[in-house]
């Protein structure tokens, strides 16, 4: 073993040991879509006096944190998002009505002096004509209130208790801070200067512009003496729940600004558990199929790559757990998908090593393998960087679970490069040093050409004599996709349109027509009713609050018996517009970023050809979903951006080979170079695509409704992307080269004017 191989083996062993330790000692942090619970996105709204800036939002977050802690929810998560949004995650909370009622209330508590009873119709001061604060008390008497003398910020603690001795029932006891207690004593002392029974002897306690209590100061209290500064009690014929909620609101403090729920998602625990089980089965079956496939194709070295693939799974999982990444449903799908993509680097290396063995049969196996790693490195680096760019766009421009998918995909890409370039290389180099493996060519798997390479060598198809004809076929495919978008329309999910989507499971089967009739009778005639997986009922409406959802579920229960909420998504219209806008921005930025990167790494014509193929793939995937009537939502967006990364990945591998061959054969026509490059890279494309297809088919079959659309979009994208990288990107680049450069000089002619552009063309290609 060489020193470099020893270093790789030691490094691989150290990383694996750490990963195994983390895997055995730490548990993953599951998102609410996997463990069940409610996720809310609150937006701080501007008020007349306070602007909802970053500082105000932070204060609002702290108030909400105190309230949620008092609710007793296990491990709640509150984070600020942007300038004016707060994300609240409440595990195991299935009915968000109580939480929303407590979280969303402004709870502006204030204490006012009572100026007297206000005659009906009076709302302005006769002396100044200014607007007066006139509110009804508990019995409906209109009270003319003076300005606030004390706010809820002065309350140190609030406790609900049952007062049995004085028959007051449930009461809320308030304890004041020192300075606020003095203000309380002064306020009650001034009220005590009025005779007993006079309205002005009352103190009004107002919560969110509603008088919740307005007691008379006890006759025993003297003028200007006031009540003790320590605290007071609020009575008002409260029930136990009302008293506790009131104490909770007061103790939590007042929100600096009102908040609005712009997004709310509730996932039942059974759905999350089913998603985990389905993804685990898909991962095991897909990974096993992929391992068997690469072992069949590459024999011993394929088996060693399968071992490295298993190591990749352990390392990437440990990285997710160790970094505290929240594992969401799309993130879990990304983790499973990355297993299939992880074989790409190994396939690239093995195919290059096969070429070396085929070109120089007498060279040693170890030398061919080393050369394969060296020549494949640029393609591996470029293809993985493009995928990382897609993952970065998902993280920065996506929202909610889509961000989790971006993080998972990025970790998967980095871990796959480590497993291929360090672990797999160490294992294969150790094996290549064995005389048995080196001598028996049928064992090692790379000393003989594969079936695809042998067939292509025998047939030698002339692919690019007429590149325009391939572009015509691609144009027809795009036209069919666009027709689907125009004729059938794109079914945008509630994430992009706003509204509410609720999925219910019923104990008795309910058909769509019965559910539609039942809900129409209950006042939900505009609801869209469809069936979901396992006979569940999916209801999609426009604006629907939590009380309305409860009424809808109650109505459905009359026909379906016990009705359980499986999934609940609420998106406000403003957020839907924003998400739709961000989705378009994400796609636009993806195209520009990939174009810029490819233009730097390759010729601009290659970059434009790759981007044309990328846009071709995006349109076809969207068109396919339009024809199939499948929803386009946030998870679909994650799949679409992944398709972009995969499409560019394939194009990069082809153009990387074009660049290499062109640099060594300057006088060969570009069309011939492109044909050779495609034929040499097709085995890699087929084998990598098969590895990903195993995983995606397993996800599509076993993943359930939550992952079927994700897997379907990627299946279509990979098939179309494989086509476009060869028959759209390459012909596009060839056509651009022909239209932007002069033709090569005619043999026998010595026209310097004709030769110059061609020489410049070849020099540029060689320089890249």
Buried (B, 14 or more C-beta within 10 A) or exposed (E): EEEEBEEBBEBBEEBBEEBBEBBEEEEBBBBBBBBBBBBBBBBBEEEEEBEBEEEBBEBBBEBBBEBBEBBEBEEBBBEBBEEBBBBBBBBEBBBBEEBBEBBBBBBBBBBBBBBBBBEEEEEEEEEEEEEBBBBEBBEEBBBBBBEBBBBBEBBBEBBBBEEEEEEBBBBBBBBBBEEBBBBBBBBBBBBBBBEEEBBBBBBBBBBBEEBBBBBBBEEEBEEEBBBEBEBBBBBBEBEEEBBBBBBBBBBBBBBBBBBEBBBBBBBBBEBBEBBBEBBEBBBBBBBEBBBBBBBEBBBBBBBBBBBBBBBBBBBBBBBBBBEEBBBBBBBBBBBBBBBBBBBBBBBBBBBBBBBBBBEEEEEEBBBBBBBBBEBBBBBBBBBBBBBBBBBBBBBEBBBBBBBBBBBBBBBBBBBBBBBBBBBBBBBBBBBBBBEEBBEEBEBBBBBBBBEBBEEBEEEEEEBBEEBEEBBEEBEEBBEBBBEBBEEBEBBBBBBBBBBBBBBBBBEEEBEEEBBBBBBBEBEBEEBEBBBBBEEBBBBBBEEBBBEBBEBBBEBBBEBBEEBBBBBBBBBBEEBBBBBBEBBEEBBEBBBEBBBEBBBEBBBBBBBBBBBBBBBBBBBBBBBBBBBEEBBBBBBBBBBBBBBBBBBBBBBBBBBBBBBBBBBEBBEEEBBBBBBBBBBBBBBBBBBBBBBBBBBBBBBBBBBBBBBBBBBBBBBBBBBBBBBBBBBBBBBBBBBBBBEEBBEBBEEEEEEEEBBEBBEEBBEBBEEB
